Amino acid sequence: GLYDSAMVQPMRDEVTRIGVTELRTPAEVDAAVQRQGTALIFVNSVCGCAAAGARPGLTLALMHKNRPEHLFTVFAGMEREAVAKARDYFKPYQPSSPQIALLKDGKVVHVMQRHDIEGRDPQTIAQSLAKVFDEHCKKA
């Protein structure tokens, strides 16, 4: 891998401890996307804006009353094939790290790109995500 796995582990833990499932193979990504309902896929990354904005912003957003039914993550620069497979589902959105995608019944409905994350504080990112959740993840 591009990065030392010991260095990356705390960045993984920050996401998995809030109930997000790691996808490490293309097959796991396919299975995740094929779930009915709403699924969030977070493309984690070692970059500073993932640490400063994306991970804490996601943590805050998941405290919102409306939230996706399924929560997944892939790690850019680590499980390359899984990340590439996830990004196939995000088309026509361009690849970005970090990246937060919301899918509904396997179709992408919203993607937050690096430029939506970089330089923004976690509260701002969480508010943007909460609006998306309110639009797409309303409890029946």
N, CA, C and O of each residue as an XYZ file, in Angstrom:
560
protein
N       0.822     -1.211      0.000
C       0.000      0.000      0.000
C       0.849      1.251      0.000
O       2.050      1.205      0.267
N       0.229      2.337     -0.294
C       0.882      3.639     -0.378
C       1.300      4.112      1.010
O       2.363      4.712      1.168
N       0.479      3.850      2.002
C       0.732      4.329      3.359
C       0.967      3.145      4.281
O       0.541      2.024      4.004
N       1.645      3.415      5.364
C       1.876      2.403      6.390
C       0.551      2.121      7.103
O      -0.113      3.052      7.560
N       0.163      0.853      7.200
C      -1.165      0.541      7.750
C      -1.294      0.928      9.224
O      -2.390      1.246      9.685
N      -0.189      0.902      9.961
C      -0.248      1.320     11.376
C      -0.577      2.806     11.492
O      -1.289      3.222     12.406
N      -0.055      3.599     10.562
C      -0.313      5.033     10.549
C      -1.789      5.327     10.235
O      -2.375      6.280     10.747
N      -2.357      4.487      9.388
C      -3.717      4.705      8.911
C      -4.767      4.184      9.909
O      -5.908      4.645      9.902
N      -4.384      3.233     10.758
C      -5.360      2.583     11.641
C      -6.186      3.563     12.481
O      -7.406      3.413     12.551
N      -5.564      4.563     13.120
C      -6.392      5.501     13.901
C      -7.412      6.251     13.043
O      -8.483      6.617     13.527
N      -7.082      6.478     11.776
C      -7.995      7.168     10.862
C      -9.163      6.269     10.491
O     -10.278      6.738     10.260
N      -8.891      4.964     10.438
C      -9.974      3.994     10.207
C     -10.877      3.926     11.446
O     -12.104      3.963     11.353
N     -10.216      3.825     12.614
C     -10.959      3.653     13.871
C     -11.910      4.812     14.137
O     -13.002      4.626     14.673
N     -11.479      6.014     13.756
C     -12.298      7.207     13.988
C     -13.655      7.079     13.296
O     -14.646      7.653     13.747
N     -13.690      6.318     12.194
C     -14.919      6.149     11.423
C     -15.666      4.875     11.841
O     -16.888      4.895     11.990
N     -14.933      3.763     12.031
C     -15.617      2.507     12.352
C     -16.242      2.546     13.748
O     -17.251      1.882     13.984
N     -15.659      3.312     14.679
C     -16.227      3.326     16.033
C     -17.568      4.055     16.093
O     -18.278      3.942     17.092
N     -17.933      4.806     15.038
C     -19.263      5.435     15.004
C     -20.251      4.585     14.206
O     -21.333      5.045     13.840
N     -19.857      3.331     13.943
C     -20.810      2.398     13.339
C     -20.755      2.312     11.827
O     -21.710      1.858     11.197
N     -19.648      2.742     11.234
C     -19.489      2.691      9.787
C     -18.689      1.431      9.429
O     -17.648      1.163     10.030
N     -19.172      0.670      8.463
C     -18.570     -0.605      8.065
C     -17.538     -0.400      6.969
O     -17.815      0.260      5.967
N     -16.345     -0.964      7.156
C     -15.310     -0.860      6.131
C     -15.569     -1.837      4.997
O     -15.946     -2.988      5.217
N     -15.357     -1.354      3.779
C     -15.426     -2.185      2.579
C     -14.011     -2.273      2.031
O     -13.408     -1.259      1.680
N     -13.481     -3.501      1.958
C     -12.072     -3.648      1.574
C     -11.879     -4.306      0.226
O     -10.755     -4.363     -0.274
N     -12.958     -4.810     -0.384
C     -12.844     -5.459     -1.695
C     -13.951     -4.937     -2.620
O     -14.980     -4.453     -2.149
N     -13.734     -5.038     -3.939
C     -14.793     -4.637     -4.877
C     -16.096     -5.406     -4.638
O     -17.182     -4.840     -4.764
N     -15.991     -6.692     -4.294
C     -17.197     -7.496     -4.042
C     -17.983     -6.945     -2.851
O     -19.213     -6.904     -2.879
N     -17.269     -6.522     -1.805
C     -17.942     -5.920     -0.638
C     -18.632     -4.614     -1.024
O     -19.724     -4.316     -0.539
N     -17.993     -3.839     -1.897
C     -18.606     -2.587     -2.368
C     -19.884     -2.882     -3.147
O     -20.918     -2.257     -2.912
N     -19.808     -3.846     -4.082
C     -21.000     -4.223     -4.861
C     -22.151     -4.637     -3.947
O     -23.287     -4.196     -4.125
N     -21.850     -5.481     -2.975
C     -22.888     -5.972     -2.050
C     -23.492     -4.814     -1.256
O     -24.701     -4.773     -1.027
N     -22.638     -3.872     -0.839
C     -23.110     -2.726     -0.052
C     -24.044     -1.850     -0.877
O     -25.105     -1.440     -0.406
N     -23.642     -1.569     -2.104
C     -24.420     -0.672     -2.961
C     -25.761     -1.303     -3.341
O     -26.750     -0.599     -3.541
N     -25.787     -2.618     -3.438
C     -27.018     -3.299     -3.845
C     -28.074     -3.373     -2.742
O     -29.191     -3.828     -2.985
N     -27.730     -2.933     -1.545
C     -28.726     -2.909     -0.465
C     -29.830     -1.916     -0.833
O     -29.569     -0.871     -1.429
N     -31.060     -2.259     -0.469
C     -32.173     -1.328     -0.677
C     -32.077     -0.213      0.358
O     -31.507     -0.399      1.433
N     -32.633      0.929      0.028
C     -32.657      2.038      0.980
C     -31.479      2.971      0.774
O     -30.863      3.002     -0.291
N     -31.182      3.724      1.812
C     -30.146      4.752      1.705
C     -28.830      4.242      2.280
O     -28.794      3.629      3.347
N     -27.754      4.508      1.549
C     -26.423      4.081      1.972
C     -25.446      5.239      1.799
O     -25.391      5.869      0.743
N     -24.685      5.505      2.840
C     -23.629      6.499      2.763
C     -22.307      5.771      2.576
O     -22.025      4.787      3.259
N     -21.500      6.266      1.642
C     -20.148      5.730      1.472
C     -19.162      6.878      1.648
O     -19.171      7.847      0.889
N     -18.320      6.751      2.654
C     -17.316      7.765      2.954
C     -15.969      7.299      2.414
O     -15.475      6.237      2.792
N     -15.376      8.101      1.526
C     -14.023      7.822      1.041
C     -13.055      8.522      1.998
O     -12.845      9.732      1.919
N     -12.480      7.739      2.891
C     -11.557      8.259      3.898
C     -10.211      8.528      3.237
O      -9.917      8.002      2.164
N      -9.403      9.349      3.887
C      -8.137      9.738      3.289
C      -7.183     10.223      4.374
O      -7.610     10.632      5.453
N      -5.885     10.171      4.075
C      -4.901     10.639      5.055
C      -4.748     12.163      5.049
O      -4.037     12.715      5.888
N      -5.406     12.839      4.115
C      -5.159     14.273      3.974
C      -5.686     15.062      5.176
O      -6.557     14.600      5.912
N      -5.141     16.246      5.348
C      -5.520     17.099      6.480
C      -6.985     17.453      6.516
O      -7.568     17.560      7.595
N      -7.611     17.642      5.333
C      -9.027     18.040      5.360
C      -9.936     16.890      5.779
O     -11.061     17.121      6.224
N      -9.458     15.651      5.643
C     -10.234     14.515      6.173
C     -10.193     14.548      7.696
O     -11.200     14.308      8.362
N      -9.008     14.852      8.241
C      -8.836     14.896      9.700
C      -9.561     16.085     10.311
O     -10.222     15.954     11.341
N      -9.435     17.254      9.671
C      -9.968     18.491     10.244
C     -11.460     18.647     10.002
O     -12.171     19.237     10.815
N     -11.935     18.109      8.865
C     -13.310     18.375      8.476
C     -14.176     17.155      8.266
O     -15.228     17.020      8.892
N     -13.741     16.261      7.384
C     -14.623     15.183      6.930
C     -14.985     14.197      8.036
O     -16.165     13.911      8.243
N     -13.975     13.665      8.759
C     -14.289     12.645      9.770
C     -15.096     13.222     10.929
O     -16.123     12.646     11.289
N     -14.663     14.357     11.538
C     -15.497     14.915     12.615
C     -16.850     15.423     12.112
O     -17.841     15.365     12.839
N     -16.895     15.917     10.886
C     -18.165     16.383     10.314
C     -19.148     15.240     10.137
O     -20.336     15.372     10.430
N     -18.629     14.103      9.646
C     -19.451     12.908      9.481
C     -19.954     12.427     10.838
O     -21.123     12.068     10.976
N     -19.079     12.420     11.836
C     -19.450     12.001     13.192
C     -20.616     12.832     13.712
O     -21.580     12.290     14.253
N     -20.525     14.142     13.547
C     -21.612     15.041     13.981
C     -22.884     14.786     13.179
O     -23.977     14.736     13.742
N     -22.743     14.626     11.872
C     -23.916     14.449     11.004
C     -24.694     13.190     11.371
O     -25.920     13.158     11.265
N     -23.972     12.148     11.805
C     -24.639     10.881     12.112
C     -25.405     10.927     13.436
O     -26.093      9.968     13.787
N     -25.290     12.032     14.166
C     -26.124     12.233     15.355
C     -27.486     12.810     14.978
O     -28.375     12.907     15.825
N     -27.653     13.190     13.726
C     -28.893     13.803     13.241
C     -30.013     12.766     13.254
O     -29.768     11.571     13.095
N     -31.249     13.238     13.445
C     -32.372     12.289     13.570
C     -32.598     11.495     12.280
O     -32.832     10.287     12.323
N     -32.528     12.175     11.141
C     -32.595     11.464      9.860
C     -31.177     11.127      9.445
O     -30.312     12.000      9.374
N     -30.945      9.853      9.172
C     -29.607      9.446      8.732
C     -29.739      8.233      7.818
O     -30.764      7.551      7.831
N     -28.706      7.964      7.027
C     -28.789      6.817      6.108
C     -28.950      5.502      6.865
O     -28.490      5.359      7.998
N     -29.615      4.544      6.214
C     -29.824      3.229      6.835
C     -28.524      2.432      6.915
O     -28.302      1.682      7.865
N     -27.678      2.601      5.917
C     -26.436      1.821      5.836
C     -25.262      2.783      5.750
O     -25.321      3.784      5.036
N     -24.191      2.476      6.483
C     -23.020      3.351      6.550
C     -21.768      2.560      6.206
O     -21.459      1.554      6.845
N     -21.046      3.032      5.179
C     -19.867      2.314      4.703
C     -18.700      3.277      4.505
O     -18.891      4.486      4.373
N     -17.498      2.724      4.486
C     -16.315      3.518      4.191
C     -15.311      2.703      3.384
O     -15.194      1.488      3.546
N     -14.590      3.402      2.513
C     -13.439      2.842      1.804
C     -12.278      3.808      2.050
O     -12.502      4.987      2.323
N     -11.044      3.318      1.956
C      -9.902      4.171      2.276
C      -9.047      4.431      1.041
O      -8.423      3.516      0.502
N      -9.025      5.684      0.600
C      -8.229      6.070     -0.571
C      -6.747      5.834     -0.290
O      -6.257      6.159      0.792
N      -6.039      5.270     -1.261
C      -4.616      5.014     -1.109
C      -4.304      3.702     -0.409
O      -3.144      3.303     -0.317
N      -5.346      3.026      0.087
C      -5.130      1.734      0.748
C      -5.756      0.625     -0.099
O      -5.060     -0.026     -0.878
N      -7.065      0.407      0.050
C      -7.722     -0.644     -0.744
C      -8.136     -0.060     -2.092
O      -9.290      0.316     -2.297
N      -7.170      0.009     -3.003
C      -7.372      0.725     -4.265
C      -8.532      0.180     -5.090
O      -9.311      0.953     -5.649
N      -8.656     -1.156     -5.172
C      -9.700     -1.744     -6.023
C     -11.082     -1.440     -5.448
O     -12.021     -1.154     -6.191
N     -11.200     -1.503     -4.129
C     -12.487     -1.189     -3.487
C     -12.860      0.278     -3.721
O     -14.016      0.599     -3.997
N     -11.874      1.153     -3.607
C     -12.124      2.588     -3.825
C     -12.537      2.840     -5.272
O     -13.480      3.586     -5.535
N     -11.824      2.213     -6.209
C     -12.147      2.380     -7.629
C     -13.570      1.898     -7.919
O     -14.302      2.524     -8.685
N     -13.948      0.789     -7.306
C     -15.292      0.234     -7.506
C     -16.344      1.186     -6.940
O     -17.364      1.435     -7.582
N     -16.103      1.713     -5.750
C     -17.049      2.666     -5.159
C     -17.216      3.873     -6.073
O     -18.332      4.347     -6.289
N     -16.094      4.374     -6.614
C     -16.145      5.569     -7.465
C     -16.880      5.312     -8.779
O     -17.420      6.241     -9.379
N     -16.903      4.052     -9.228
C     -17.713      3.707    -10.401
C     -19.170      4.065    -10.138
O     -19.871      4.547    -11.028
N     -19.615      3.826     -8.917
C     -21.015      4.107     -8.557
C     -21.272      5.602     -8.376
O     -22.420      6.043     -8.424
N     -20.207      6.384     -8.167
C     -20.382      7.822     -7.937
C     -20.461      8.612     -9.242
O     -20.764      9.805     -9.220
N     -20.194      7.968    -10.371
C     -20.217      8.683    -11.649
C     -21.585      9.334    -11.847
O     -22.590      8.739    -11.459
N     -21.666     10.529    -12.434
C     -20.625     11.280    -13.127
C     -19.725     12.146    -12.225
O     -18.913     12.918    -12.734
N     -19.858     12.029    -10.905
C     -18.974     12.806    -10.027
C     -17.529     12.342    -10.196
O     -17.261     11.150    -10.349
N     -16.608     13.294    -10.166
C     -15.183     13.005    -10.311
C     -14.636     12.409     -9.008
O     -15.158     12.688     -7.928
N     -13.573     11.582     -9.114
C     -12.928     11.078     -7.903
C     -12.378     12.215     -7.046
O     -11.890     13.220     -7.562
N     -12.466     12.042     -5.756
C     -12.013     13.058     -4.818
C     -11.696     12.358     -3.515
O     -12.331     11.359     -3.176
N     -10.714     12.871     -2.773
C     -10.421     12.345     -1.437
C     -10.260     13.524     -0.502
O      -9.431     14.394     -0.768
N     -11.000     13.588      0.558
C     -12.094     12.687      0.917
C     -13.332     12.963      0.052
O     -13.352     13.886     -0.762
N     -14.337     12.151      0.251
C     -15.559     12.225     -0.537
C     -16.648     11.527      0.275
O     -16.396     10.497      0.901
N     -17.852     12.084      0.264
C     -18.962     11.472      0.999
C     -20.132     11.354      0.030
O     -20.674     12.358     -0.431
N     -20.515     10.116     -0.272
C     -21.576      9.882     -1.244
C     -22.797      9.293     -0.551
O     -22.682      8.476      0.363
N     -23.971      9.729     -1.008
C     -25.218      9.131     -0.539
C     -25.891      8.466     -1.726
O     -26.108      9.082     -2.769
N     -26.218      7.182     -1.541
C     -26.911      6.431     -2.579
C     -28.268      5.993     -2.058
O     -28.447      5.741     -0.867
N     -29.219      5.907     -2.981
C     -30.548      5.418     -2.633
C     -30.876      4.302     -3.615
O     -30.897      4.519     -4.826
N     -31.130      3.114     -3.093
C     -31.393      1.936     -3.928
C     -30.330      1.795     -5.019
O     -30.648      1.514     -6.174
N     -29.066      1.992     -4.640
C     -27.948      1.779     -5.551
C     -27.609      2.927     -6.487
O     -26.639      2.844     -7.240
N     -28.406      4.013     -6.450
C     -28.153      5.160     -7.331
C     -27.649      6.337     -6.512
O     -28.193      6.648     -5.452
N     -26.600      6.993     -7.014
C     -26.041      8.134     -6.291
C     -27.023      9.310     -6.337
O     -27.508      9.680     -7.406
N     -27.308      9.888     -5.177
C     -28.214     11.046     -5.114
C     -27.493     12.315     -4.672
O     -27.987     13.419     -4.904
N     -26.330     12.170     -4.039
C     -25.580     13.351     -3.605
C     -24.140     12.952     -3.347
O     -23.873     11.880     -2.804
N     -23.201     13.828     -3.742
C     -21.797     13.606     -3.411
C     -21.202     14.905     -2.879
O     -21.329     15.964     -3.493
N     -20.559     14.798     -1.738
C     -19.804     15.921     -1.183
C     -18.340     15.681     -1.546
O     -17.750     14.673     -1.158
N     -17.766     16.619     -2.294
C     -16.407     16.479     -2.800
C     -15.403     17.149     -1.865
O     -15.769     17.868     -0.935
N     -14.130     16.890     -2.140
C     -13.072     17.523     -1.346
C     -13.249     19.048     -1.284
O     -13.055     19.651     -0.228
N     -13.617     19.668     -2.412
C     -13.749     21.139     -2.411
C     -14.943     21.608     -1.575
O     -15.020     22.780     -1.206
N     -15.875     20.692     -1.275
C     -17.000     21.012     -0.373
C     -16.586     20.859      1.088
O     -17.289     21.318      1.989
N     -15.449     20.215      1.318
C     -14.998     19.843      2.663
C     -13.823     20.700      3.112
O     -13.780     21.180      4.245
N     -12.861     20.883      2.192
C     -11.615     21.574      2.510
C     -11.885     22.978      3.033
O     -12.641     23.741      2.432
N     -11.253     23.313      4.168
C     -11.390     24.666      4.712
C     -12.689     24.923      5.456
O     -12.893     26.023      5.970
N     -13.572     23.936      5.527
C     -14.827     24.093      6.272
C     -14.695     23.372      7.611
O     -14.011     22.355      7.721
N     -15.364     23.919      8.626
C     -15.279     23.272      9.932
C     -16.286     22.122     10.006
O     -17.217     22.053      9.204
N     -16.094     21.218     10.976
C     -16.969     20.036     11.070
C     -18.452     20.388     11.195
O     -19.302     19.688     10.645
N     -18.768     21.472     11.917
C     -20.178     21.850     12.095
C     -20.819     22.198     10.750
O     -21.953     21.805     10.475
N     -20.087     22.935      9.919
C     -20.604     23.335      8.605
C     -20.819     22.112      7.718
O     -21.831     22.006      7.026
N     -19.864     21.197      7.747
C     -19.970     19.959      6.962
C     -21.157     19.137      7.461
O     -21.929     18.606      6.663
N     -21.297     19.033      8.774
C     -22.409     18.270      9.367
C     -23.754     18.878      8.981
O     -24.702     18.150      8.684
N     -23.841     20.216      8.982
C     -25.104     20.874      8.601
C     -25.454     20.576      7.143
O     -26.614     20.316      6.822
N     -24.450     20.615      6.260
C     -24.690     20.294      4.843
C     -25.201     18.864      4.709
O     -26.162     18.608      3.983
N     -24.559     17.934      5.410
C     -24.977     16.534      5.341
C     -26.366     16.343      5.935
O     -27.172     15.585      5.396
N     -26.652     17.023      7.037
C     -27.972     16.896      7.674
C     -29.079     17.319      6.707
O     -30.143     16.701      6.677
N     -28.838     18.360      5.921
C     -29.828     18.804      4.920
C     -30.071     17.716      3.882
O     -31.206     17.463      3.479
N     -28.987     17.081      3.458
C     -29.090     15.986      2.479
C     -29.849     14.807      3.097
O     -30.698     14.197      2.448
N     -29.532     14.494      4.358
C     -30.221     13.402      5.052
C     -31.719     13.712      5.177
O     -32.557     12.830      4.987
N     -32.049     14.971      5.496
C     -33.460     15.357      5.632
C     -34.204     15.166      4.309
O     -35.376     14.793      4.285
N     -33.497     15.431      3.213
C     -34.113     15.313      1.889
C     -34.314     13.854      1.494
O     -35.340     13.500      0.913
N     -33.324     13.000      1.813
C     -33.336     11.640      1.253
C     -33.557     10.520      2.284
O     -33.890      9.397      1.904
N     -33.378     10.805      3.559
C     -33.385      9.747      4.570
C     -34.502      9.910      5.595
O     -34.372      9.461      6.734
N     -35.593     10.547      5.196
C     -36.727     10.718      6.110
C     -37.257      9.350      6.557
O     -37.416      8.431      5.753
N     -37.520      9.247      7.842
C     -38.139      8.026      8.344
C     -39.588      7.975      7.853
O     -40.306      8.975      7.880
N     -39.993      6.795      7.407
C     -41.360      6.647      6.869
C     -42.389      6.891      7.958
O     -43.590      6.813      7.701
